Amino acid sequence: MNNRTGCEDPYLNYVISRRPFGWNFTDPPVFLPFDFEKVDPFYWVSLMETNWKVAFYAAAVYIFVIFGLQNYMKSRPPFELRKLLFIWNLSLGIFSVIGFVRYVPGFLFVLNQPNGFYKSICVKDGMDVPTGFWTLLFAFSKFWELGDTILIVLRKRRLVLIQYYHHVVTMIVVWIVGPLVEPIARWYTVLNFFVHSLMYPYFSLRAIGIRVPVFIANLITFLQLSQMIIGFTVNMTSLYHQQIGNDCVRYPISIQAFSLVYGSFIFLFGKLFYDSVIKSGRRRTEKKLL
C-alpha cells in the first residue's frame, strides 16, 4: 500500500497528496467514492476543532428543552406521533445502514492486514474517501439523535437517565476528540453504525404497531452492551500498547474521556440488559412454571 498521487481525479489528488492529518490512503480505494462524499476534510475537521463548544451549548439546550417539555406535558394529554416516530426512526435506520455499508469495507481492509487489529486502533493507515466522509457524518449525526428524547417526552413515555445521558455524553466526547482524527475512531464509528442499523428499524416497526419477536429486542440490547464492552476494550488495548512502548496514535484526553464514557455505559447498559432481558426473562419462565 502506498499514497496515491497524481491520480486523474482532482479531488483525490488534492486530498491524498496532502496526506490529511498524517493518514495514509489506500491505493486503489477500497470503495470508489460517490461525488457527494468528496467533501473537504480539512475544512470540516477544522470547523469541529474551532467550534467544539457547540456540543456543550447543544447539550445545555437539549437538557433544558426535554425537562421543560416534560413539565409542560404534565397536565396535557400525550401526543400520538406514530407517523412522525416511524419516519424519524426509519430515516435514522436508513442513514445507519448506508453508513455501515460504506464504512465496513475499509474497516475490514485494515483488519485483514498483518497486525491488522493493532493497526486498526493505533496506526493512521487504510483511510479512503468514503470512510472519511461517513466519519464526519457520524459526528454530526449526534445532534440529529437528540430528537429521540423529545419524541419520548411529547408522548409522555417514561424518561430514564440512560436515554438522555448517553446522547449528551456521546455528542460532547465525539466533538472534543473528533478533531484528533485517531485511528481508533473507526471502531467507535463502525460499532455505532452497526447497532443503530438494527435498533432504529426495530423502533420504526414498533412505532406503527408491528409486533416484533421479543428475542429481537433482547438481541439489540445485547448488542448495545457488547458495543460498550468492545469500545472499552479497544480503548484499554491502545493504552496498553502505549505503556509497553509501541507506537499508538492516542491522546491522553481521548483515552481518559472514552474510559469514563464506556465505563459508565457498561454500567447503564448492563443494568438495562439485566432488567429487560435476564430479569424479565426469568419472570416469563416463572409464569410458565406456575
C-alpha positions, 0 to 999 in steps of 0.5 A: 500500500502506498499514497496515491498521487497524481491520480486523474481525479482532482479531488483525490489528488488534492486530498491524498497528496496532502496526506490529511492529518498524517493518514495514509490512503489506500491505493486503489480505494477500497470503495470508489467514492460517490461525488457527494462524499468528496467533501473537504476534510480539512475544512470540516475537521477544522470547523469541529476543532474551532467550534467544539463548544457547540456540543456543550451549548447543544447539550445545555439546550437539549437538557433544558428543552426535554425537562421543560417539555416534560413539565409542560406535558404534565397536565396535557394529554400525550401526543400520538406521533406514530407517523412522525416516530416511524419516519424519524426512526426509519430515516435514522435506520436508513442513514445507519445502514448506508453508513455501515455499508460504506464504512465496513469495507475499509474497516475490514481492509485494515483488519485483514492486514498483518497486525491488522487489529493493532493497526486498526486502533493505533496506526493512521493507515487504510483511510479512503474517501468514503470512510472519511466522509461517513466519519464526519457524518457520524459526528454530526449525526449526534445532534440529529439523535437528540430528537429521540428524547423529545419524541419520548417526552411529547408522548409522555413515555417514561424518561430514564437517565440512560436515554438522555445521558448517553446522547449528551455524553456521546455528542460532547466526547465525539466533538472534543476528540473528533478533531484528533482524527485517531485511528481508533475512531473507526471502531467507535464509528463502525460499532455505532453504525452497526447497532443503530442499523438494527435498533432504529428499524426495530423502533420504526416497526414498533412505532406503527404497531408491528409486533416484533419477536421479543428475542429481537429486542433482547438481541439489540440490547445485547448488542448495545452492551457488547458495543460498550464492552468492545469500545472499552476494550479497544480503548484499554488495548491502545493504552496498553500498547502505549505503556509497553512502548509501541507506537499508538496514535492516542491522546491522553484526553481521548483515552481518559474521556472514552474510559469514563464514557464506556465505563459508565455505559457498561454500567447503564447498559448492563443494568438495562440488559439485566432488567429487560432481558435476564430479569424479565426473562426469568419472570416469563419462565416463572409464569410458565412454571406456575 
